[in-house]
Amino acid sequence: MAPSGSVEVVSVGEDAMDAEAGPASGTRRRKTLIRLVTMVTWGMVFAFQAGLTVRNPGPVNIISTGAFGLLFVVVYAQLFLVGWLGQRRWSRLTARLHGSAYLSDLENLPNRNYLLSELRREMPRARRAGTPFVLIVLSLDNLDGIRARRGEEFADRAINGLASVLKRFTRTSDFVAHLDGHRFCVMLNECTYEDSFIYLRRVPGTIAVSDGHRMYEVPVSARVSQYDMEGLYATDVLREAEEAQPLRRQQEPRYGSEAA
């Protein structure tokens, strides 16, 4: 099982890599050939102009040759700069696209897609070993109302606060993912429904958030579902956890704080 917050690199076959690289390498070769031909043509014209200036070093020829040389340098410097910036931008975009498939924008936590891939790996192992696992879906209560009353920044601090709590209390042998918005999912490996309450007792029932003047307590809901060894599809297993009845919160807001 991968540690929480890490990304597993999946290798692809050489044939698939060659198939993807073929068209791209052909395009690069054509572009390189065009640039080479253009540079040679410009060089020949510049050499011709420079020869005229050497044979007839008048002011007009000197100015024309200097202007032509300056134009040559500016044009190719611009082409080089545009190509370099474009390559850097493309590299960043590619990295973001590859990362967004499995990482959330929130503290680079694994996202729903990553969680589903982990479930597809864990479900067969759980059936073979006869050791179930538990999914706990945790979310902030009434976040839309809190956002309307306290503002977007307050809501974001509450979400980040819950993310930090889950990262701090979840073992590296388990798995925490950001589903969407204010919802998170923790997968406890080789764990039963009853044993999952040991973990839940460590997670606070509220998240303390400041609005700049005072602290408020944002309640946290928890839904627990144990894998029954019969589900075959990861999406069904996750949906069962998401649709489970929320547990009744027993922890009261801490002293000196108010409910949000």
N, C-alpha and C positions, 0 to 999 in steps of 0.2 A: 504494500500500500504506500502511495506517495505521501510525504509529509504535507500537512496543511500549508497552503500558500506556495507550493512548488508546482512546476510544470514539467510534465514528462515529455521528452522528445521522442517522437515516433518516427522510425526510419522507414523509407520507402524503397521499393525495388529499383535496381539500376536501370531496368528497361523503362520504367515510368519516368525516371529522372531524364534519361536520354530523349524520351519522346517530348517532354516539356522543353528541354534545352535546345532541341533541334531547330525549331522555328526562330527562337530568340537569337541563337548564334548566327543563323543565316541573315537575319535582319541586321545584326551588328556588323557582319562582314560587308554587306552592301553599303551601309552608312560609312564605314571606314574607307571603302573604295571610292565613294563619291567625294569624301573630304580630300583624299589623296589626289584625285584627278583635278579637283578645283584648286588645290594648293599648287600643283605643278603648273596649271594654266596661269594662275596669278604670278607665279615665279617667272615664267617665260615672258609675260607681258612686262613685268617689272625690269627684267634683264634687258629687254629691248629698249625700254625707256631710258634705263641707265646708260646703255650704249650710245644712244643719241646724245645724251648729255655729255658723255666723255668726248665724243667727236666734235660736238658743237656746244661748248660750255657757256651758253648764254643765260641771262637771268631767267628767261621764260622756261627753258628746259630744266634749269636747276630747281625752280619753284615747282614745276610739274612733277619732277621726279620725287622731290621731298614730300609733296602732297600725296602722291600715289603710294609711297612707302608708308606714310603715316596712316593712310586709309587701310592699307593691307594689315598693318599691325593692329589697328583698332577693331577691324572686322573679325579677325581671327581671335583676338583676345576676348571679344564679346561672345563668339561662338564657344570658345573654351569655357568661359564663365557660366554661360547658360547651360552647357552640357554638364558641368560639374555640379551646379546647384540643382539641376533637374535630377541627377543621379542621387544626390543626397536626399532630396525630397521624396523620390521614389523609394529609396531604401527605408526612410522613416515610415512612409505610408504602408509599405509591405510588412514591416515589423508590426505596425499597429493592427493591420488586417489579420495577420497570423495570430497575434496575441489576443485579439478581441473574440476569437472563436472559443477560447477557454478561460480568459481572464476578465474579471469585472473591473470597471473603472474605480471601484472602491477598494483602495489599499492593495490592488492587484490580487484580490482574493479569487480563488476559482469560482467560475460562474455556473449556471444551470447546466450548460453543455458539458463542462468538465465533470460535474457531479453525476450526470447520466452515464458518462463513460466509466466512471468509477463504479457505479452500480452494476453496469454490465459485466465488469470484471469480478465484482464481489459476489454477485448472486450465484454463479456456478460454484465458486469456492465454498460459500455457505452451505449449499446443498450437498456437496461432496463431504464436507467435514461435519455436517450436522450442527453447526454453530451459527445461530441467527445473528443478525445485526439490527440496530435500531436507528431510525431516522427521527430527529427532533427538529421541527420547524419552529423557529422563534421569530417573533415580529413585534413591532411597537404598536400599541393600541391607539386607535383613533388619531393616526398621524396627520391625516388631512385636516381634521379639526384643529390639531395643535399647530400645524403650519399656518392655518388661517388666523389663529389668535396670536401666535408668537413670532411668525415670520419664517422665511425660507432658511435663514442661517441657523436658527434655533433647531429646526427639524433636521438639518444636515448634521449638526453637532450631536443630536440624539442618535442618528443612524451610525455615525462614526464611533460614538461611545459604545454602542452595542457591538459593533464589529471588533473594537479593541478588547472588550470583555470576553467575547467568544474566542478570540485568538489567544488570549492569556490563559483561559481555563481549559482549552481543548488540547488533549495530548497529541503529540506528533504522530502517534500510531492511529489516531482517528482522523476525521476529515471535516473541515468547515468550509462552506460555500456560500456565496452571496446569490440568492435566487433572483431578486429584483427589488428595487426600491428599498423598503424597510424590512424585507424578509430574508432570513438566513436559514440554512439547513446544516445540521451537524449529524454526521454518520458515525455511530459508535460501533466499532468492529467487535465481533465475538462478545456480544452483549445482549441481554434479555430485557424485556420491558421493565421488570422489577429492578434490575441492576441500573437502568438508565437514570433512576431517581437519585442515585449517588452523584451523578454529574449535575442533575438539575438543582440539587441542593447547593451546589457551588455557584451556580449562575444566579445573580440577584434578580429579584422580581421586578425591580424598577431600575431605570438609568437616570442618574442625577445629571441635570443639564442646567447651566447658568444662562440667563438672558442678559447678563452684564450687571444686574442689580441683585438678584437673588437666585437661589437654587430651586429647581422644580424637579419633580419625580415623574418620569414617563414610564407608564406600566409596560411590562413585557408579557406577551402571551406565548405559551408553549403548547405544541401539538406533538404527540408521541405515537409512533407506529413501529411495531416489530415486524420484520420480514418473516412471512409465514412459510417459507420454503416452496411455495406453490406458484408465486408470480413469475412469469416468464419475460415480461417487458419492463424495462427500467422506468419508462414513463408512467406505467400503471402503479408501480411501487411508490414513486415519488408523489403521484397524485393522491394516493391513499393517505400518505402522511400529511399532505397539504389540506385534505378535507377532513382529517380527524377532528374530534371535538377538542377545543382548547381546555387545558387543565385549569382548575380553579387556582388563582394566585393566592398563596398563603402569606407571602411576605408583605408587610405593611410598609408604607413610605418611611424613610429614616427620619429621625427627630430633627426638627429645625428646617424641614423642607415642605414644600407644598406640591400637591398633585398638579400636573400640567393639564 
